[in-house]
Amino acid sequence: MEPRTPWQALTRPRYPRTAWPWRSAAYLASGVATGLPALLVLLLLLLFSLLLVGLPLLLLAGIALGGIERRRIRLVEHEPAADPHRTPDAPGLGAWLRLRVREQATWRELAYAVLHATLLWPLDLILLAVALGLPVLLMCAPLQLALDGEEAKVVKAYLVTSYPQAFAAALLGAVLLVALLYPLAALAGARAAVSRALLAPRETELRDRISEVTASRARLVAAFEAERRRIERDLHDGAQQRLVALTMTLGLARLDAPPGPLADQLGKAHAEAGLVLTELRELIHGIHPQVLADYGLDAALTDAADRSAVPVTTDIPPGLPRLPTAVESAGYFAVCEALANIGKHSGATRAGLSVRYAAERLRIEVTDDGAGGADPAGGSGLTGLADRLAVLDGTLTIISPTGGPTLLRVEIPCPAPTAPSASSSPRTASSSVRA
């Protein structure tokens, strides 16, 4: 496995011949390049802070430097440092500033900016001077002697008057260069670890962010389901009623028309309107079945089993409680997709449907005695079904060996349900239903 940090690279025998020494040197050199301007900006803002003008700018400077430093870590670590800041709930600079002032990450970035400007970049400079500057100066001893002609003062300390001495100094520099590459990488790794500790999000911040994403995802699912129901209601109360009126009008016109070509054309139009009405009703049922909204998941799944092209044996406990709308909808459409696949692709003669709700988790299993070989990666509707369940933190498990049988299991976590709907009619625990 390829090393991902300088510390991991140090354990490899080929370390001096890899790019890691030079990546470590580039990381330290870029620290000097950002540290000196940071020191100048910090001193300037501290001067303005005496007039209470530079305090907000100090926070902004820390945030800006934190963003630069998180990108700079990529020089020595493959794993990027994530941005610890959250997105404001409201637009505008005021909301952004209020959020940043309340975040711990902002003050950690300011502390890092002060540390980087006063201590870290001088330390980077010293490390580069010792690990690279000293060996390079020793290696340049022959060149210095050749340029002077008589003597050369290596590293401003040692006097070299002959070429054997100069080449000995150059050899010592080469040995030192290879030897000092190891502590160079170790200190660069430590330097990056300090930056990550101050600039990357903490575990609590990551948990808060995950909670925000989960809540946002739940809101999106609820909004999606509400939109589906709105479309279903508009089609049912609008387009469907108009088609019903049109069908009745065409039927009356056909009865009033005398026999002949006009009556024949009215008859064809009446039949076509009836077909369109049937298709529209099926479309409305597919968007959000009314039985699901009125009677709950148990009645809707029984209805789906009744309409299946393959006989389905159902095992649904009586009085299944009402669950959140998104959960019921996801479970219903998962069963519909599974039954549709059984009818189209499996070659099965029978199917089974089992539903259980326990420990705040809905479990649905659909089985068939078909040929098996179902693969979600094959571009079927199972992929979209898995994505739909993932939005609710649900899982889709498919066990389908070649030759069958096939088991499709859906599990969706959901909170404690409301009381069972009084309108839900009880049924036997297991019954055989034929389409």
Wavefront OBJ file of the C-alpha trace (Angstrom):
o trace
v 0.000 0.000 0.000
v 1.280 3.426 -0.913
v 2.208 5.656 2.064
v -0.239 8.457 2.731
v 1.813 10.546 5.207
v 5.533 11.321 5.683
v 5.578 9.117 8.788
v 4.373 6.146 6.770
v 6.895 6.930 4.027
v 9.769 6.842 6.549
v 9.152 3.138 7.128
v 9.839 2.310 3.481
v 13.406 1.313 2.495
v 13.180 3.368 -0.709
v 12.215 6.558 1.098
v 15.220 8.712 -0.056
v 14.470 7.812 -3.700
v 10.795 8.777 -3.530
v 9.125 12.162 -3.830
v 8.315 12.318 -0.124
v 11.519 14.166 0.946
v 10.857 16.890 -1.589
v 7.159 17.046 -0.754
v 8.141 17.521 2.896
v 10.601 20.264 1.918
v 7.956 21.945 -0.253
v 5.487 21.851 2.647
v 7.957 23.532 5.005
v 9.009 26.074 2.362
v 5.393 26.992 1.640
v 4.942 27.440 5.386
v 7.646 30.110 5.304
v 5.957 31.690 2.274
v 2.627 31.998 4.118
v 4.007 32.664 7.596
v 5.906 35.874 6.904
v 2.925 37.633 5.243
v 0.722 36.310 8.065
v 3.024 37.946 10.620
v 2.892 41.293 8.816
v -0.914 41.154 8.496
v -1.275 40.146 12.133
v 0.859 43.044 13.341
v -1.103 45.469 11.169
v -4.458 44.187 12.412
v -3.305 44.281 16.020
v -2.437 47.914 15.510
v -5.908 48.612 14.134
v -7.441 46.596 16.973
v -6.334 49.309 19.384
v -8.980 51.434 17.661
v -11.520 48.549 17.786
v -11.467 48.396 13.990
v -9.289 45.358 13.398
v -11.076 42.831 15.645
v -13.505 41.538 12.952
v -10.657 41.574 10.460
v -8.582 39.377 12.776
v -11.299 36.724 12.631
v -11.501 36.984 8.852
v -7.725 36.702 8.573
v -7.770 33.531 10.676
v -10.514 32.015 8.502
v -8.665 32.879 5.305
v -5.346 31.491 6.554
v -7.122 28.351 7.798
v -8.481 27.700 4.314
v -5.011 28.104 2.790
v -3.401 25.835 5.373
v -5.981 23.077 4.862
v -5.133 23.050 1.170
v -1.414 23.119 1.914
v -1.674 19.923 3.959
v -2.267 18.079 0.672
v 1.455 18.470 -0.023
v 2.295 15.851 2.609
v -0.998 14.003 3.227
v -3.273 12.349 0.701
v -6.275 12.743 3.002
v -7.538 16.340 2.720
v -8.516 18.316 5.803
v -12.242 19.012 5.700
v -13.696 22.464 6.198
v -15.066 22.658 9.769
v -17.417 25.573 9.055
v -21.153 25.166 8.596
v -23.306 26.819 5.958
v -25.436 29.686 7.314
v -29.168 29.085 7.450
v -29.921 32.566 6.084
v -28.260 34.469 3.225
v -26.273 37.637 3.747
v -23.027 38.746 5.314
v -24.616 39.357 8.713
v -25.825 35.764 9.083
v -22.443 34.493 7.919
v -20.561 36.608 10.479
v -22.884 35.656 13.349
v -22.406 31.977 12.598
v -18.630 32.279 12.297
v -18.322 34.123 15.619
v -20.240 31.342 17.391
v -18.187 28.513 15.880
v -15.253 27.061 17.816
v -13.456 26.413 14.538
v -13.166 30.172 13.908
v -11.304 30.722 17.179
v -9.089 27.701 16.581
v -8.169 29.171 13.207
v -7.328 32.485 14.849
v -5.149 30.677 17.413
v -3.433 28.808 14.579
v -2.841 32.057 12.701
v -1.094 33.552 15.757
v 0.942 30.364 16.289
v 1.885 30.135 12.614
v 2.891 33.787 12.349
v 5.013 33.827 15.507
v 6.482 30.338 15.930
v 5.757 27.796 13.213
v 7.147 29.539 10.141
v 10.483 30.434 11.848
v 10.717 26.773 12.869
v 10.071 25.761 9.246
v 12.843 28.076 8.107
v 15.324 26.668 10.634
v 14.499 23.098 9.616
v 15.040 23.872 5.935
v 18.303 25.683 6.664
v 19.687 22.779 8.681
v 18.355 19.862 6.641
v 18.942 21.309 3.148
v 20.966 24.511 3.401
v 23.897 23.092 5.372
v 24.430 20.008 3.163
v 24.113 22.064 -0.020
v 26.701 24.565 1.180
v 29.124 21.725 1.986
v 28.512 20.174 -1.428
v 29.341 23.508 -3.088
v 32.836 23.644 -1.515
v 34.688 22.614 -4.752
v 32.771 25.244 -6.703
v 33.629 27.945 -4.145
v 37.322 26.978 -4.259
v 37.329 27.032 -8.043
v 35.762 30.489 -8.118
v 38.196 31.933 -5.535
v 41.287 30.108 -6.783
v 43.141 29.949 -3.455
v 40.772 29.293 -0.585
v 37.107 28.984 0.317
v 35.281 29.422 3.591
v 32.672 26.668 3.726
v 29.534 27.430 5.762
v 31.275 30.652 6.831
v 33.271 28.604 9.333
v 35.681 26.110 7.765
v 38.614 27.247 5.608
v 39.363 25.011 2.626
v 42.610 25.547 0.725
v 42.897 22.389 -1.406
v 40.679 20.350 -3.643
v 40.981 17.158 -1.528
v 39.578 19.137 1.392
v 36.857 20.598 -0.818
v 35.770 17.220 -2.162
v 35.812 15.764 1.353
v 33.477 18.568 2.442
v 31.247 17.856 -0.579
v 31.121 14.144 0.295
v 30.226 15.011 3.882
v 27.460 17.274 2.557
v 26.024 14.476 0.405
v 25.979 12.072 3.357
v 24.389 14.713 5.567
v 21.758 15.466 2.918
v 20.590 11.841 2.797
v 20.720 11.486 6.580
v 18.832 14.704 7.285
v 16.014 13.816 4.875
v 14.619 11.496 7.548
v 14.206 14.052 10.356
v 12.980 16.527 7.718
v 10.043 14.263 6.815
v 9.351 13.401 10.456
v 9.126 17.055 11.443
v 7.038 17.887 8.365
v 4.626 15.127 9.374
v 4.447 16.512 12.916
v 3.916 19.993 11.540
v 1.016 18.763 9.358
v -0.483 16.878 12.314
v -0.524 20.094 14.379
v -2.233 21.937 11.532
v -4.838 19.196 11.100
v -5.540 19.094 14.840
v -6.344 22.819 14.896
v -7.920 23.296 11.474
v -9.859 20.091 10.730
v -13.326 19.549 12.212
v -13.549 17.856 15.604
v -15.581 14.708 16.187
v -18.430 16.657 17.775
v -18.535 19.016 14.794
v -18.663 16.059 12.421
v -21.544 14.564 14.412
v -23.391 17.882 14.287
v -22.838 18.085 10.547
v -24.100 14.535 10.051
v -27.168 15.384 12.112
v -27.800 18.448 9.955
v -27.433 16.416 6.758
v -29.778 13.733 8.109
v -32.397 16.303 9.086
v -32.069 18.055 5.728
v -32.429 14.755 3.908
v -35.540 13.931 5.909
v -37.034 17.312 5.027
v -36.313 16.697 1.346
v -38.004 13.304 1.483
v -41.054 14.797 3.213
v -41.229 17.592 0.643
v -40.907 15.065 -2.181
v -43.748 12.956 -0.806
v -45.909 16.038 -0.267
v -45.305 17.055 -3.881
v -46.247 13.581 -5.108
v -49.506 13.759 -3.182
v -50.222 17.238 -4.522
v -49.716 16.047 -8.110
v -51.934 13.026 -7.444
v -54.649 15.251 -5.964
v -54.498 17.737 -8.843
v -54.748 14.965 -11.421
v -57.576 13.275 -9.551
v -59.617 16.410 -8.967
v -58.754 18.187 -12.199
v -57.748 16.247 -15.316
v -59.577 13.049 -14.343
v -62.882 14.842 -13.713
v -62.631 16.659 -17.024
v -61.972 13.367 -18.821
v -64.978 11.800 -17.114
v -67.146 14.710 -18.275
v -65.724 14.433 -21.797
v -66.426 10.686 -21.898
v -70.008 11.208 -20.786
v -70.523 13.984 -23.328
v -69.181 11.828 -26.158
v -71.371 8.930 -25.031
v -74.502 11.081 -25.072
v -73.545 12.554 -28.438
v -73.109 9.065 -29.900
v -76.570 8.062 -28.657
v -78.158 11.175 -30.138
v -76.387 10.939 -33.495
v -78.166 9.093 -36.322
v -76.528 5.915 -37.614
v -73.776 6.639 -40.078
v -70.161 7.865 -40.317
v -70.670 10.551 -37.637
v -71.927 8.008 -35.079
v -69.000 5.722 -35.900
v -66.488 8.555 -35.331
v -68.179 9.521 -32.063
v -68.001 5.889 -30.961
v -64.267 5.753 -31.674
v -63.729 9.040 -29.820
v -65.737 7.728 -26.865
v -63.643 4.546 -26.749
v -60.362 6.492 -26.967
v -61.483 8.807 -24.171
v -62.260 5.752 -22.053
v -58.768 4.340 -22.678
v -57.158 7.673 -21.763
v -59.218 7.793 -18.579
v -58.091 4.276 -17.650
v -54.441 5.131 -18.259
v -54.773 8.313 -16.227
v -56.260 6.380 -13.312
v -53.348 3.923 -13.425
v -50.917 6.850 -13.518
v -52.593 8.476 -10.501
v -52.475 5.180 -8.647
v -48.743 4.870 -9.391
v -47.966 8.371 -8.176
v -49.548 7.868 -4.761
v -52.272 5.267 -4.301
v -55.274 6.537 -2.413
v -55.531 3.301 -0.447
v -52.104 3.994 1.046
v -53.124 7.436 2.226
v -56.542 6.342 3.528
v -55.967 2.882 5.015
v -52.213 2.533 5.539
v -49.417 0.270 4.393
v -51.069 -3.073 5.168
v -54.102 -2.372 2.975
v -51.937 -0.884 0.200
v -49.614 -3.925 0.140
v -52.566 -6.308 0.080
v -53.961 -4.356 -2.870
v -50.569 -4.530 -4.629
v -50.477 -8.306 -4.076
v -54.005 -8.618 -5.525
v -52.914 -6.839 -8.688
v -49.708 -8.863 -9.136
v -49.298 -10.930 -12.273
v -47.922 -13.776 -10.115
v -49.969 -15.278 -7.238
v -48.712 -13.822 -3.953
v -48.999 -15.325 -0.477
v -49.123 -12.499 2.055
v -48.049 -12.596 5.695
v -49.085 -9.235 7.124
v -49.992 -8.983 10.825
v -53.437 -7.502 11.497
v -53.517 -3.925 12.717
v -50.126 -2.900 11.371
v -49.590 0.618 12.816
v -49.500 3.741 10.709
v -45.931 4.754 9.978
v -44.439 8.042 8.735
v -45.621 8.901 5.242
v -42.157 8.641 3.673
v -41.594 5.193 5.211
v -44.946 3.860 4.065
v -44.420 5.230 0.583
v -40.913 3.769 0.293
v -42.077 0.367 1.530
v -45.051 0.331 -0.822
v -43.093 1.239 -3.942
v -40.346 -1.231 -2.995
v -42.914 -4.038 -2.987
v -44.465 -2.795 -6.240
v -41.057 -2.754 -7.933
v -40.234 -6.214 -6.614
v -43.538 -7.688 -7.758
v -43.195 -6.050 -11.169
v -39.712 -7.565 -11.573
v -41.023 -10.980 -10.541
v -43.765 -10.796 -13.157
v -41.456 -9.595 -15.949
v -38.121 -11.339 -15.408
v -38.162 -14.182 -12.873
v -40.401 -16.779 -14.496
v -41.781 -17.541 -11.038
v -45.046 -19.343 -10.404
v -45.542 -18.074 -6.856
v -44.325 -15.217 -4.688
v -44.430 -14.410 -0.983
v -44.787 -11.123 0.894
v -43.978 -10.744 4.602
v -44.200 -7.523 6.635
v -43.044 -6.943 10.217
v -42.631 -3.873 12.392
v -40.549 -4.273 15.570
v -37.902 -2.305 17.482
v -38.696 0.843 15.476
v -37.768 -0.889 12.233
v -39.972 -1.889 9.298
v -38.915 -5.110 7.591
v -40.450 -6.292 4.329
v -39.461 -9.514 2.553
v -40.500 -10.515 -0.952
v -39.650 -14.023 -2.175
v -40.275 -15.940 -5.369
v -39.512 -19.385 -6.812
v -38.166 -18.026 -10.091
v -34.868 -18.427 -11.927
v -32.899 -16.035 -9.698
v -29.855 -14.097 -10.852
v -31.203 -10.642 -9.932
v -28.377 -8.097 -9.951
v -28.891 -4.487 -8.763
v -25.791 -3.440 -10.709
v -27.399 -4.490 -13.979
v -29.196 -1.190 -14.429
v -32.593 -2.424 -13.284
v -35.075 -0.595 -11.119
v -33.411 -2.157 -8.078
v -30.669 0.480 -8.216
v -33.153 3.328 -7.990
v -34.991 1.424 -5.267
v -31.803 1.148 -3.201
v -31.150 4.873 -3.639
v -34.682 5.690 -2.499
v -34.246 3.567 0.637
v -30.821 5.036 1.386
v -32.396 8.463 1.743
v -34.313 7.069 4.738
v -31.239 5.213 6.096
v -32.884 2.040 4.867
v -31.184 -0.982 3.351
v -31.976 -3.260 0.427
v -30.683 -6.841 0.550
v -31.029 -9.206 -2.403
v -30.188 -12.907 -2.239
v -30.722 -14.326 -5.697
v -28.493 -17.249 -6.702
v -28.731 -18.529 -10.238
v -31.587 -20.996 -10.360
v -33.419 -19.294 -7.491
v -35.105 -18.779 -5.189
v -34.854 -15.005 -4.742
v -35.213 -13.064 -1.508
v -35.541 -9.270 -1.454
v -35.408 -7.729 2.023
v -36.152 -4.084 2.792
v -35.381 -2.613 6.213
v -36.284 0.980 7.100
v -35.726 2.513 10.532
v -38.594 4.710 11.693
v -39.781 6.172 15.011
v -42.499 4.744 17.169
v -45.727 4.811 15.131
v -49.106 6.233 15.900
v -52.002 4.049 16.901
v -53.381 1.734 14.222
v -55.884 3.324 11.916
v -59.448 2.459 12.783
v -60.268 2.238 9.120
v -57.791 -0.573 8.567
v -59.710 -3.812 8.319
v -58.259 -6.855 10.112
v -57.167 -9.818 8.069
v -55.742 -13.247 8.633
v -52.029 -13.554 9.235
v -51.456 -15.605 6.110
v -53.638 -15.871 3.073
v -53.184 -16.806 -0.533
v -54.116 -14.168 -3.057
v -54.332 -14.798 -6.775
v -54.376 -12.001 -9.352
l 1 2 3 4 5 6 7 8 9 10 11 12 13 14 15 16 17 18 19 20 21 22 23 24 25 26 27 28 29 30 31 32 33 34 35 36 37 38 39 40 41 42 43 44 45 46 47 48 49 50 51 52 53 54 55 56 57 58 59 60 61 62 63 64 65 66 67 68 69 70 71 72 73 74 75 76 77 78 79 80 81 82 83 84 85 86 87 88 89 90 91 92 93 94 95 96 97 98 99 100 101 102 103 104 105 106 107 108 109 110 111 112 113 114 115 116 117 118 119 120 121 122 123 124 125 126 127 128 129 130 131 132 133 134 135 136 137 138 139 140 141 142 143 144 145 146 147 148 149 150 151 152 153 154 155 156 157 158 159 160 161 162 163 164 165 166 167 168 169 170 171 172 173 174 175 176 177 178 179 180 181 182 183 184 185 186 187 188 189 190 191 192 193 194 195 196 197 198 199 200 201 202 203 204 205 206 207 208 209 210 211 212 213 214 215 216 217 218 219 220 221 222 223 224 225 226 227 228 229 230 231 232 233 234 235 236 237 238 239 240 241 242 243 244 245 246 247 248 249 250 251 252 253 254 255 256 257 258 259 260 261 262 263 264 265 266 267 268 269 270 271 272 273 274 275 276 277 278 279 280 281 282 283 284 285 286 287 288 289 290 291 292 293 294 295 296 297 298 299 300 301 302 303 304 305 306 307 308 309 310 311 312 313 314 315 316 317 318 319 320 321 322 323 324 325 326 327 328 329 330 331 332 333 334 335 336 337 338 339 340 341 342 343 344 345 346 347 348 349 350 351 352 353 354 355 356 357 358 359 360 361 362 363 364 365 366 367 368 369 370 371 372 373 374 375 376 377 378 379 380 381 382 383 384 385 386 387 388 389 390 391 392 393 394 395 396 397 398 399 400 401 402 403 404 405 406 407 408 409 410 411 412 413 414 415 416 417 418 419 420 421 422 423 424 425 426 427 428 429 430 431 432 433 434 435
